[in-house]
């Protein structure tokens, strides 16, 4: 590579680093100057959790909010841009759903759905932040018991039946310590769509003798025939004034 090109690349990198230092962190919700999440957006996320519509094969699932608008923007910023500062406020939202469901307790295991990347992915970080916000050891503890058996096709673009077929048997909880068999567990995930992933997580845990009582998610994405009825979706959530 010619020297001039190398110089231009080095200068670009330097400029980006300087801009990062000079520009304040923007809010993931409204792109305002008070990042990572401004007070207004934080207040708007503070909804009353609801129980999700039943999905085939799923235990009861509670969600902190809808997969739409502000909730969706902030969740995507956390997952896709690695905005780790958002783990605490979003974990607090999951904690609201977890406590509203009545599952919090010192003997409850929170089992995050594993990611495909390195350990301690976004969902595991949400689970840890959830326990911290719900009261620490007295509210439960995170147990990363699940892992993928093999690579799976991404769920994006698949229909409901295909998603279930694509998911079945992909997770395993093999190797659960004897002391944890019979424990009561709550699955943690970020988004509930068809429920295929949560159903598979519950199946894998139950196969190892874990008692799955339910699941908590940050956001519920309703099937198209329901989400088309925008009013129906938004009216399910309490919006703070
Ligand atoms: Zn904001």
Boltz pocket constraint, residues with backbone or C-beta under 6 A from the ligand:
constraints:
  - pocket:
      binder: B
      contacts: [[A, 27], [A, 28], [A, 29], [A, 30], [A, 31], [A, 32], [A, 34], [A, 37], [A, 38], [A, 39], [A, 40], [A, 41], [A, 42]]
      max_distance: 6.0
